[in-house]
Amino acid sequence: MAELQEILANIARELVDDPEAVSVEQTGDGDDLTLVLNVAPDDMGKVIGRHGRIARSIRLVMKAAAGINGKRVTVDIR
């Protein structure tokens, strides 16, 4: 779903120093989706956070957004 990709991209763009380097790819079909978030190498720590707290929060928000539409989503950060 394009809406989920856009939500994830908007969240990531607000966190990083180089928002132009943010891209989101979608794989999977049906109700199981995998969103791959790509950021600049220097921004990886900002998206993951200390002990993975920000990454966990991003995944939680994305699961909630997908659940509204009856989908399941997995977020990979690269």
PDB file of N, CA, C and O in Angstrom:
ATOM      1  N   MET A   1       0.836  -1.171   0.000  1.00  0.00           N
ATOM      2  CA  MET A   1       0.000   0.000   0.000  1.00  0.00           C
ATOM      3  C   MET A   1       0.884   1.238   0.000  1.00  0.00           C
ATOM      4  O   MET A   1       1.823   1.353   0.787  1.00  0.00           O
ATOM      5  N   ALA A   2       0.574   2.129  -0.867  1.00  0.00           N
ATOM      6  CA  ALA A   2       1.365   3.351  -0.998  1.00  0.00           C
ATOM      7  C   ALA A   2       1.257   4.228   0.244  1.00  0.00           C
ATOM      8  O   ALA A   2       2.195   4.954   0.572  1.00  0.00           O
ATOM      9  N   GLU A   3       0.123   4.166   0.935  1.00  0.00           N
ATOM     10  CA  GLU A   3      -0.033   4.995   2.133  1.00  0.00           C
ATOM     11  C   GLU A   3       0.954   4.590   3.216  1.00  0.00           C
ATOM     12  O   GLU A   3       1.531   5.448   3.884  1.00  0.00           O
ATOM     13  N   LEU A   4       1.152   3.287   3.394  1.00  0.00           N
ATOM     14  CA  LEU A   4       2.084   2.817   4.412  1.00  0.00           C
ATOM     15  C   LEU A   4       3.517   3.211   4.072  1.00  0.00           C
ATOM     16  O   LEU A   4       4.289   3.587   4.954  1.00  0.00           O
ATOM     17  N   GLN A   5       3.866   3.126   2.802  1.00  0.00           N
ATOM     18  CA  GLN A   5       5.206   3.549   2.379  1.00  0.00           C
ATOM     19  C   GLN A   5       5.413   5.029   2.669  1.00  0.00           C
ATOM     20  O   GLN A   5       6.478   5.429   3.138  1.00  0.00           O
ATOM     21  N   GLU A   6       4.415   5.828   2.397  1.00  0.00           N
ATOM     22  CA  GLU A   6       4.523   7.271   2.607  1.00  0.00           C
ATOM     23  C   GLU A   6       4.598   7.614   4.096  1.00  0.00           C
ATOM     24  O   GLU A   6       5.337   8.517   4.486  1.00  0.00           O
ATOM     25  N   ILE A   7       3.844   6.904   4.919  1.00  0.00           N
ATOM     26  CA  ILE A   7       3.905   7.134   6.358  1.00  0.00           C
ATOM     27  C   ILE A   7       5.307   6.842   6.875  1.00  0.00           C
ATOM     28  O   ILE A   7       5.876   7.638   7.622  1.00  0.00           O
ATOM     29  N   LEU A   8       5.862   5.703   6.480  1.00  0.00           N
ATOM     30  CA  LEU A   8       7.199   5.327   6.925  1.00  0.00           C
ATOM     31  C   LEU A   8       8.252   6.317   6.435  1.00  0.00           C
ATOM     32  O   LEU A   8       9.149   6.694   7.189  1.00  0.00           O
ATOM     33  N   ALA A   9       8.144   6.736   5.183  1.00  0.00           N
ATOM     34  CA  ALA A   9       9.100   7.698   4.631  1.00  0.00           C
ATOM     35  C   ALA A   9       9.016   9.033   5.368  1.00  0.00           C
ATOM     36  O   ALA A   9      10.047   9.642   5.654  1.00  0.00           O
ATOM     37  N   ASN A  10       7.820   9.493   5.676  1.00  0.00           N
ATOM     38  CA  ASN A  10       7.661  10.765   6.389  1.00  0.00           C
ATOM     39  C   ASN A  10       8.249  10.703   7.796  1.00  0.00           C
ATOM     40  O   ASN A  10       8.893  11.652   8.241  1.00  0.00           O
ATOM     41  N   ILE A  11       8.032   9.603   8.491  1.00  0.00           N
ATOM     42  CA  ILE A  11       8.615   9.443   9.825  1.00  0.00           C
ATOM     43  C   ILE A  11      10.135   9.500   9.734  1.00  0.00           C
ATOM     44  O   ILE A  11      10.783  10.218  10.496  1.00  0.00           O
ATOM     45  N   ALA A  12      10.699   8.744   8.803  1.00  0.00           N
ATOM     46  CA  ALA A  12      12.157   8.681   8.681  1.00  0.00           C
ATOM     47  C   ALA A  12      12.750  10.025   8.277  1.00  0.00           C
ATOM     48  O   ALA A  12      13.805  10.413   8.777  1.00  0.00           O
ATOM     49  N   ARG A  13      12.082  10.735   7.379  1.00  0.00           N
ATOM     50  CA  ARG A  13      12.604  12.042   6.929  1.00  0.00           C
ATOM     51  C   ARG A  13      12.702  13.047   8.068  1.00  0.00           C
ATOM     52  O   ARG A  13      13.579  13.911   8.063  1.00  0.00           O
ATOM     53  N   GLU A  14      11.810  12.938   9.039  1.00  0.00           N
ATOM     54  CA  GLU A  14      11.843  13.847  10.185  1.00  0.00           C
ATOM     55  C   GLU A  14      12.989  13.516  11.141  1.00  0.00           C
ATOM     56  O   GLU A  14      13.407  14.376  11.916  1.00  0.00           O
ATOM     57  N   LEU A  15      13.491  12.311  11.101  1.00  0.00           N
ATOM     58  CA  LEU A  15      14.532  11.891  12.033  1.00  0.00           C
ATOM     59  C   LEU A  15      15.958  12.104  11.529  1.00  0.00           C
ATOM     60  O   LEU A  15      16.875  12.290  12.329  1.00  0.00           O
ATOM     61  N   VAL A  16      16.152  12.078  10.222  1.00  0.00           N
ATOM     62  CA  VAL A  16      17.508  12.048   9.662  1.00  0.00           C
ATOM     63  C   VAL A  16      18.007  13.434   9.268  1.00  0.00           C
ATOM     64  O   VAL A  16      17.233  14.385   9.166  1.00  0.00           O
ATOM     65  N   ASP A  17      19.330  13.525   9.047  1.00  0.00           N
ATOM     66  CA  ASP A  17      19.940  14.765   8.574  1.00  0.00           C
ATOM     67  C   ASP A  17      19.843  14.901   7.057  1.00  0.00           C
ATOM     68  O   ASP A  17      19.838  16.016   6.536  1.00  0.00           O
ATOM     69  N   ASP A  18      19.767  13.773   6.344  1.00  0.00           N
ATOM     70  CA  ASP A  18      19.724  13.771   4.882  1.00  0.00           C
ATOM     71  C   ASP A  18      18.402  13.163   4.411  1.00  0.00           C
ATOM     72  O   ASP A  18      18.363  11.991   4.035  1.00  0.00           O
ATOM     73  N   PRO A  19      17.317  13.948   4.427  1.00  0.00           N
ATOM     74  CA  PRO A  19      16.010  13.383   4.055  1.00  0.00           C
ATOM     75  C   PRO A  19      15.905  12.956   2.591  1.00  0.00           C
ATOM     76  O   PRO A  19      15.039  12.155   2.240  1.00  0.00           O
ATOM     77  N   GLU A  20      16.775  13.483   1.745  1.00  0.00           N
ATOM     78  CA  GLU A  20      16.741  13.091   0.326  1.00  0.00           C
ATOM     79  C   GLU A  20      17.195  11.648   0.128  1.00  0.00           C
ATOM     80  O   GLU A  20      16.852  11.028  -0.878  1.00  0.00           O
ATOM     81  N   ALA A  21      17.957  11.108   1.066  1.00  0.00           N
ATOM     82  CA  ALA A  21      18.469   9.743   0.942  1.00  0.00           C
ATOM     83  C   ALA A  21      17.469   8.693   1.422  1.00  0.00           C
ATOM     84  O   ALA A  21      17.731   7.497   1.295  1.00  0.00           O
ATOM     85  N   VAL A  22      16.347   9.109   1.962  1.00  0.00           N
ATOM     86  CA  VAL A  22      15.350   8.171   2.480  1.00  0.00           C
ATOM     87  C   VAL A  22      14.542   7.590   1.327  1.00  0.00           C
ATOM     88  O   VAL A  22      14.027   8.318   0.479  1.00  0.00           O
ATOM     89  N   SER A  23      14.443   6.267   1.312  1.00  0.00           N
ATOM     90  CA  SER A  23      13.574   5.602   0.339  1.00  0.00           C
ATOM     91  C   SER A  23      12.956   4.380   1.001  1.00  0.00           C
ATOM     92  O   SER A  23      13.531   3.789   1.915  1.00  0.00           O
ATOM     93  N   VAL A  24      11.779   4.018   0.523  1.00  0.00           N
ATOM     94  CA  VAL A  24      11.058   2.874   1.067  1.00  0.00           C
ATOM     95  C   VAL A  24      10.646   1.977  -0.088  1.00  0.00           C
ATOM     96  O   VAL A  24      10.034   2.426  -1.057  1.00  0.00           O
ATOM     97  N   GLU A  25      10.991   0.700   0.033  1.00  0.00           N
ATOM     98  CA  GLU A  25      10.601  -0.294  -0.964  1.00  0.00           C
ATOM     99  C   GLU A  25       9.614  -1.257  -0.319  1.00  0.00           C
ATOM    100  O   GLU A  25       9.735  -1.591   0.860  1.00  0.00           O
ATOM    101  N   GLN A  26       8.651  -1.691  -1.094  1.00  0.00           N
ATOM    102  CA  GLN A  26       7.639  -2.615  -0.573  1.00  0.00           C
ATOM    103  C   GLN A  26       7.783  -3.960  -1.264  1.00  0.00           C
ATOM    104  O   GLN A  26       7.883  -4.031  -2.489  1.00  0.00           O
ATOM    105  N   THR A  27       7.794  -5.017  -0.480  1.00  0.00           N
ATOM    106  CA  THR A  27       7.774  -6.368  -1.023  1.00  0.00           C
ATOM    107  C   THR A  27       6.648  -7.125  -0.351  1.00  0.00           C
ATOM    108  O   THR A  27       6.099  -6.675   0.654  1.00  0.00           O
ATOM    109  N   GLY A  28       6.316  -8.242  -0.891  1.00  0.00           N
ATOM    110  CA  GLY A  28       5.229  -9.038  -0.332  1.00  0.00           C
ATOM    111  C   GLY A  28       3.931  -8.738  -1.036  1.00  0.00           C
ATOM    112  O   GLY A  28       3.815  -7.786  -1.808  1.00  0.00           O
ATOM    113  N   ASP A  29       2.961  -9.576  -0.748  1.00  0.00           N
ATOM    114  CA  ASP A  29       1.658  -9.391  -1.375  1.00  0.00           C
ATOM    115  C   ASP A  29       0.569  -9.802  -0.399  1.00  0.00           C
ATOM    116  O   ASP A  29       0.844 -10.355   0.666  1.00  0.00           O
ATOM    117  N   GLY A  30      -0.625  -9.535  -0.763  1.00  0.00           N
ATOM    118  CA  GLY A  30      -1.750  -9.884   0.094  1.00  0.00           C
ATOM    119  C   GLY A  30      -1.747  -9.073   1.379  1.00  0.00           C
ATOM    120  O   GLY A  30      -1.565  -7.856   1.364  1.00  0.00           O
ATOM    121  N   ASP A  31      -1.949  -9.761   2.478  1.00  0.00           N
ATOM    122  CA  ASP A  31      -2.036  -9.086   3.771  1.00  0.00           C
ATOM    123  C   ASP A  31      -0.689  -8.993   4.489  1.00  0.00           C
ATOM    124  O   ASP A  31      -0.589  -8.319   5.514  1.00  0.00           O
ATOM    125  N   ASP A  32       0.346  -9.657   3.972  1.00  0.00           N
ATOM    126  CA  ASP A  32       1.675  -9.618   4.585  1.00  0.00           C
ATOM    127  C   ASP A  32       2.604  -8.766   3.733  1.00  0.00           C
ATOM    128  O   ASP A  32       2.932  -9.125   2.603  1.00  0.00           O
ATOM    129  N   LEU A  33       3.024  -7.627   4.292  1.00  0.00           N
ATOM    130  CA  LEU A  33       3.897  -6.710   3.564  1.00  0.00           C
ATOM    131  C   LEU A  33       5.212  -6.558   4.308  1.00  0.00           C
ATOM    132  O   LEU A  33       5.260  -6.630   5.536  1.00  0.00           O
ATOM    133  N   THR A  34       6.278  -6.347   3.547  1.00  0.00           N
ATOM    134  CA  THR A  34       7.568  -5.998   4.118  1.00  0.00           C
ATOM    135  C   THR A  34       7.975  -4.660   3.527  1.00  0.00           C
ATOM    136  O   THR A  34       8.048  -4.510   2.308  1.00  0.00           O
ATOM    137  N   LEU A  35       8.237  -3.696   4.383  1.00  0.00           N
ATOM    138  CA  LEU A  35       8.701  -2.388   3.961  1.00  0.00           C
ATOM    139  C   LEU A  35      10.178  -2.291   4.313  1.00  0.00           C
ATOM    140  O   LEU A  35      10.566  -2.500   5.463  1.00  0.00           O
ATOM    141  N   VAL A  36      10.998  -1.975   3.318  1.00  0.00           N
ATOM    142  CA  VAL A  36      12.437  -1.837   3.517  1.00  0.00           C
ATOM    143  C   VAL A  36      12.756  -0.354   3.504  1.00  0.00           C
ATOM    144  O   VAL A  36      12.565   0.323   2.494  1.00  0.00           O
ATOM    145  N   LEU A  37      13.241   0.146   4.630  1.00  0.00           N
ATOM    146  CA  LEU A  37      13.597   1.555   4.783  1.00  0.00           C
ATOM    147  C   LEU A  37      15.087   1.706   4.545  1.00  0.00           C
ATOM    148  O   LEU A  37      15.899   1.106   5.250  1.00  0.00           O
ATOM    149  N   ASN A  38      15.444   2.500   3.560  1.00  0.00           N
ATOM    150  CA  ASN A  38      16.842   2.785   3.247  1.00  0.00           C
ATOM    151  C   ASN A  38      17.153   4.219   3.630  1.00  0.00           C
ATOM    152  O   ASN A  38      16.438   5.140   3.235  1.00  0.00           O
ATOM    153  N   VAL A  39      18.231   4.413   4.408  1.00  0.00           N
ATOM    154  CA  VAL A  39      18.684   5.737   4.804  1.00  0.00           C
ATOM    155  C   VAL A  39      20.178   5.827   4.550  1.00  0.00           C
ATOM    156  O   VAL A  39      20.835   4.816   4.301  1.00  0.00           O
ATOM    157  N   ALA A  40      20.714   7.045   4.614  1.00  0.00           N
ATOM    158  CA  ALA A  40      22.149   7.245   4.455  1.00  0.00           C
ATOM    159  C   ALA A  40      22.876   6.553   5.606  1.00  0.00           C
ATOM    160  O   ALA A  40      22.351   6.487   6.718  1.00  0.00           O
ATOM    161  N   PRO A  41      24.070   6.043   5.352  1.00  0.00           N
ATOM    162  CA  PRO A  41      24.815   5.349   6.417  1.00  0.00           C
ATOM    163  C   PRO A  41      25.039   6.204   7.668  1.00  0.00           C
ATOM    164  O   PRO A  41      25.023   5.678   8.781  1.00  0.00           O
ATOM    165  N   ASP A  42      25.245   7.498   7.501  1.00  0.00           N
ATOM    166  CA  ASP A  42      25.460   8.375   8.650  1.00  0.00           C
ATOM    167  C   ASP A  42      24.199   8.559   9.490  1.00  0.00           C
ATOM    168  O   ASP A  42      24.285   8.930  10.661  1.00  0.00           O
ATOM    169  N   ASP A  43      23.036   8.306   8.908  1.00  0.00           N
ATOM    170  CA  ASP A  43      21.767   8.492   9.614  1.00  0.00           C
ATOM    171  C   ASP A  43      21.221   7.208  10.230  1.00  0.00           C
ATOM    172  O   ASP A  43      20.167   7.226  10.865  1.00  0.00           O
ATOM    173  N   MET A  44      21.920   6.111  10.050  1.00  0.00           N
ATOM    174  CA  MET A  44      21.419   4.825  10.531  1.00  0.00           C
ATOM    175  C   MET A  44      21.187   4.846  12.045  1.00  0.00           C
ATOM    176  O   MET A  44      20.178   4.326  12.519  1.00  0.00           O
ATOM    177  N   GLY A  45      22.091   5.429  12.793  1.00  0.00           N
ATOM    178  CA  GLY A  45      21.949   5.486  14.242  1.00  0.00           C
ATOM    179  C   GLY A  45      20.756   6.307  14.693  1.00  0.00           C
ATOM    180  O   GLY A  45      20.142   6.012  15.718  1.00  0.00           O
ATOM    181  N   LYS A  46      20.429   7.333  13.928  1.00  0.00           N
ATOM    182  CA  LYS A  46      19.288   8.180  14.289  1.00  0.00           C
ATOM    183  C   LYS A  46      17.964   7.452  14.092  1.00  0.00           C
ATOM    184  O   LYS A  46      16.996   7.708  14.809  1.00  0.00           O
ATOM    185  N   VAL A  47      17.925   6.556  13.131  1.00  0.00           N
ATOM    186  CA  VAL A  47      16.702   5.811  12.865  1.00  0.00           C
ATOM    187  C   VAL A  47      16.575   4.627  13.819  1.00  0.00           C
ATOM    188  O   VAL A  47      15.464   4.231  14.171  1.00  0.00           O
ATOM    189  N   ILE A  48      17.696   4.063  14.237  1.00  0.00           N
ATOM    190  CA  ILE A  48      17.656   2.916  15.141  1.00  0.00           C
ATOM    191  C   ILE A  48      17.531   3.368  16.590  1.00  0.00           C
ATOM    192  O   ILE A  48      16.753   2.787  17.346  1.00  0.00           O
ATOM    193  N   GLY A  49      18.274   4.384  16.991  1.00  0.00           N
ATOM    194  CA  GLY A  49      18.199   4.896  18.352  1.00  0.00           C
ATOM    195  C   GLY A  49      18.969   4.049  19.344  1.00  0.00           C
ATOM    196  O   GLY A  49      19.485   2.985  19.004  1.00  0.00           O
ATOM    197  N   ARG A  50      19.040   4.530  20.569  1.00  0.00           N
ATOM    198  CA  ARG A  50      19.745   3.792  21.617  1.00  0.00           C
ATOM    199  C   ARG A  50      18.997   2.516  21.950  1.00  0.00           C
ATOM    200  O   ARG A  50      17.802   2.530  22.246  1.00  0.00           O
ATOM    201  N   HIS A  51      19.725   1.417  21.894  1.00  0.00           N
ATOM    202  CA  HIS A  51      19.168   0.094  22.183  1.00  0.00           C
ATOM    203  C   HIS A  51      17.975  -0.230  21.290  1.00  0.00           C
ATOM    204  O   HIS A  51      17.144  -1.061  21.655  1.00  0.00           O
ATOM    205  N   GLY A  52      17.876   0.414  20.122  1.00  0.00           N
ATOM    206  CA  GLY A  52      16.812   0.110  19.176  1.00  0.00           C
ATOM    207  C   GLY A  52      15.453   0.675  19.522  1.00  0.00           C
ATOM    208  O   GLY A  52      14.439   0.229  18.986  1.00  0.00           O
ATOM    209  N   ARG A  53      15.420   1.644  20.406  1.00  0.00           N
ATOM    210  CA  ARG A  53      14.128   2.174  20.864  1.00  0.00           C
ATOM    211  C   ARG A  53      13.365   2.887  19.751  1.00  0.00           C
ATOM    212  O   ARG A  53      12.154   2.708  19.624  1.00  0.00           O
ATOM    213  N   ILE A  54      14.045   3.679  18.958  1.00  0.00           N
ATOM    214  CA  ILE A  54      13.347   4.404  17.885  1.00  0.00           C
ATOM    215  C   ILE A  54      12.866   3.424  16.826  1.00  0.00           C
ATOM    216  O   ILE A  54      11.743   3.545  16.337  1.00  0.00           O
ATOM    217  N   ALA A  55      13.702   2.455  16.466  1.00  0.00           N
ATOM    218  CA  ALA A  55      13.298   1.447  15.482  1.00  0.00           C
ATOM    219  C   ALA A  55      12.082   0.670  15.977  1.00  0.00           C
ATOM    220  O   ALA A  55      11.162   0.394  15.207  1.00  0.00           O
ATOM    221  N   ARG A  56      12.077   0.323  17.241  1.00  0.00           N
ATOM    222  CA  ARG A  56      10.939  -0.390  17.821  1.00  0.00           C
ATOM    223  C   ARG A  56       9.675   0.464  17.764  1.00  0.00           C
ATOM    224  O   ARG A  56       8.591  -0.039  17.470  1.00  0.00           O
ATOM    225  N   SER A  57       9.821   1.753  18.047  1.00  0.00           N
ATOM    226  CA  SER A  57       8.671   2.658  17.991  1.00  0.00           C
ATOM    227  C   SER A  57       8.148   2.816  16.578  1.00  0.00           C
ATOM    228  O   SER A  57       6.936   2.841  16.359  1.00  0.00           O
ATOM    229  N   ILE A  58       9.059   2.924  15.610  1.00  0.00           N
ATOM    230  CA  ILE A  58       8.654   3.021  14.206  1.00  0.00           C
ATOM    231  C   ILE A  58       7.875   1.774  13.808  1.00  0.00           C
ATOM    232  O   ILE A  58       6.829   1.866  13.165  1.00  0.00           O
ATOM    233  N   ARG A  59       8.385   0.615  14.190  1.00  0.00           N
ATOM    234  CA  ARG A  59       7.693  -0.635  13.851  1.00  0.00           C
ATOM    235  C   ARG A  59       6.316  -0.707  14.502  1.00  0.00           C
ATOM    236  O   ARG A  59       5.365  -1.194  13.891  1.00  0.00           O
ATOM    237  N   LEU A  60       6.207  -0.228  15.728  1.00  0.00           N
ATOM    238  CA  LEU A  60       4.917  -0.231  16.426  1.00  0.00           C
ATOM    239  C   LEU A  60       3.903   0.672  15.722  1.00  0.00           C
ATOM    240  O   LEU A  60       2.746   0.289  15.544  1.00  0.00           O
ATOM    241  N   VAL A  61       4.332   1.858  15.325  1.00  0.00           N
ATOM    242  CA  VAL A  61       3.444   2.779  14.613  1.00  0.00           C
ATOM    243  C   VAL A  61       3.013   2.180  13.274  1.00  0.00           C
ATOM    244  O   VAL A  61       1.849   2.284  12.885  1.00  0.00           O
ATOM    245  N   MET A  62       3.954   1.557  12.578  1.00  0.00           N
ATOM    246  CA  MET A  62       3.625   0.978  11.274  1.00  0.00           C
ATOM    247  C   MET A  62       2.675  -0.214  11.413  1.00  0.00           C
ATOM    248  O   MET A  62       1.793  -0.398  10.575  1.00  0.00           O
ATOM    249  N   LYS A  63       2.845  -1.019  12.455  1.00  0.00           N
ATOM    250  CA  LYS A  63       1.919  -2.133  12.669  1.00  0.00           C
ATOM    251  C   LYS A  63       0.521  -1.625  12.972  1.00  0.00           C
ATOM    252  O   LYS A  63      -0.468  -2.207  12.527  1.00  0.00           O
ATOM    253  N   ALA A  64       0.442  -0.544  13.727  1.00  0.00           N
ATOM    254  CA  ALA A  64      -0.871   0.039  14.027  1.00  0.00           C
ATOM    255  C   ALA A  64      -1.520   0.596  12.764  1.00  0.00           C
ATOM    256  O   ALA A  64      -2.714   0.399  12.537  1.00  0.00           O
ATOM    257  N   ALA A  65      -0.732   1.293  11.942  1.00  0.00           N
ATOM    258  CA  ALA A  65      -1.274   1.852  10.699  1.00  0.00           C
ATOM    259  C   ALA A  65      -1.709   0.746   9.748  1.00  0.00           C
ATOM    260  O   ALA A  65      -2.727   0.883   9.069  1.00  0.00           O
ATOM    261  N   ALA A  66      -0.971  -0.324   9.687  1.00  0.00           N
ATOM    262  CA  ALA A  66      -1.333  -1.437   8.810  1.00  0.00           C
ATOM    263  C   ALA A  66      -2.550  -2.180   9.343  1.00  0.00           C
ATOM    264  O   ALA A  66      -3.385  -2.647   8.569  1.00  0.00           O
ATOM    265  N   GLY A  67      -2.651  -2.288  10.662  1.00  0.00           N
ATOM    266  CA  GLY A  67      -3.779  -2.989  11.268  1.00  0.00           C
ATOM    267  C   GLY A  67      -5.106  -2.338  10.975  1.00  0.00           C
ATOM    268  O   GLY A  67      -6.129  -3.018  10.892  1.00  0.00           O
ATOM    269  N   ILE A  68      -5.106  -1.029  10.817  1.00  0.00           N
ATOM    270  CA  ILE A  68      -6.347  -0.321  10.471  1.00  0.00           C
ATOM    271  C   ILE A  68      -6.886  -0.814   9.134  1.00  0.00           C
ATOM    272  O   ILE A  68      -8.098  -0.887   8.929  1.00  0.00           O
ATOM    273  N   ASN A  69      -5.965  -1.155   8.221  1.00  0.00           N
ATOM    274  CA  ASN A  69      -6.353  -1.629   6.898  1.00  0.00           C
ATOM    275  C   ASN A  69      -6.408  -3.146   6.808  1.00  0.00           C
ATOM    276  O   ASN A  69      -6.581  -3.694   5.719  1.00  0.00           O
ATOM    277  N   GLY A  70      -6.263  -3.834   7.938  1.00  0.00           N
ATOM    278  CA  GLY A  70      -6.322  -5.289   7.928  1.00  0.00           C
ATOM    279  C   GLY A  70      -5.075  -5.943   7.359  1.00  0.00           C
ATOM    280  O   GLY A  70      -5.146  -7.067   6.862  1.00  0.00           O
ATOM    281  N   LYS A  71      -3.949  -5.272   7.418  1.00  0.00           N
ATOM    282  CA  LYS A  71      -2.687  -5.802   6.879  1.00  0.00           C
ATOM    283  C   LYS A  71      -1.735  -6.083   8.023  1.00  0.00           C
ATOM    284  O   LYS A  71      -1.927  -5.604   9.140  1.00  0.00           O
ATOM    285  N   ARG A  72      -0.699  -6.869   7.732  1.00  0.00           N
ATOM    286  CA  ARG A  72       0.418  -7.066   8.654  1.00  0.00           C
ATOM    287  C   ARG A  72       1.665  -6.567   7.959  1.00  0.00           C
ATOM    288  O   ARG A  72       1.874  -6.827   6.774  1.00  0.00           O
ATOM    289  N   VAL A  73       2.492  -5.851   8.698  1.00  0.00           N
ATOM    290  CA  VAL A  73       3.668  -5.241   8.079  1.00  0.00           C
ATOM    291  C   VAL A  73       4.908  -5.536   8.916  1.00  0.00           C
ATOM    292  O   VAL A  73       4.869  -5.573  10.146  1.00  0.00           O
ATOM    293  N   THR A  74       6.003  -5.743   8.204  1.00  0.00           N
ATOM    294  CA  THR A  74       7.316  -5.890   8.812  1.00  0.00           C
ATOM    295  C   THR A  74       8.187  -4.784   8.256  1.00  0.00           C
ATOM    296  O   THR A  74       8.172  -4.529   7.051  1.00  0.00           O
ATOM    297  N   VAL A  75       8.950  -4.119   9.123  1.00  0.00           N
ATOM    298  CA  VAL A  75       9.818  -3.019   8.688  1.00  0.00           C
ATOM    299  C   VAL A  75      11.262  -3.456   8.850  1.00  0.00           C
ATOM    300  O   VAL A  75      11.696  -3.801   9.949  1.00  0.00           O
ATOM    301  N   ASP A  76      12.005  -3.439   7.750  1.00  0.00           N
ATOM    302  CA  ASP A  76      13.447  -3.680   7.752  1.00  0.00           C
ATOM    303  C   ASP A  76      14.144  -2.368   7.514  1.00  0.00           C
ATOM    304  O   ASP A  76      13.742  -1.592   6.648  1.00  0.00           O
ATOM    305  N   ILE A  77      15.192  -2.111   8.280  1.00  0.00           N
ATOM    306  CA  ILE A  77      15.934  -0.864   8.150  1.00  0.00           C
ATOM    307  C   ILE A  77      17.312  -1.185   7.605  1.00  0.00           C
ATOM    308  O   ILE A  77      18.045  -1.995   8.172  1.00  0.00           O
ATOM    309  N   ARG A  78      17.659  -0.538   6.494  1.00  0.00           N
ATOM    310  CA  ARG A  78      18.972  -0.759   5.874  1.00  0.00           C
ATOM    311  C   ARG A  78      19.640   0.546   5.587  1.00  0.00           C
ATOM    312  O   ARG A  78      20.755   0.568   5.066  1.00  0.00           O
TER     313      ARG A  78
END
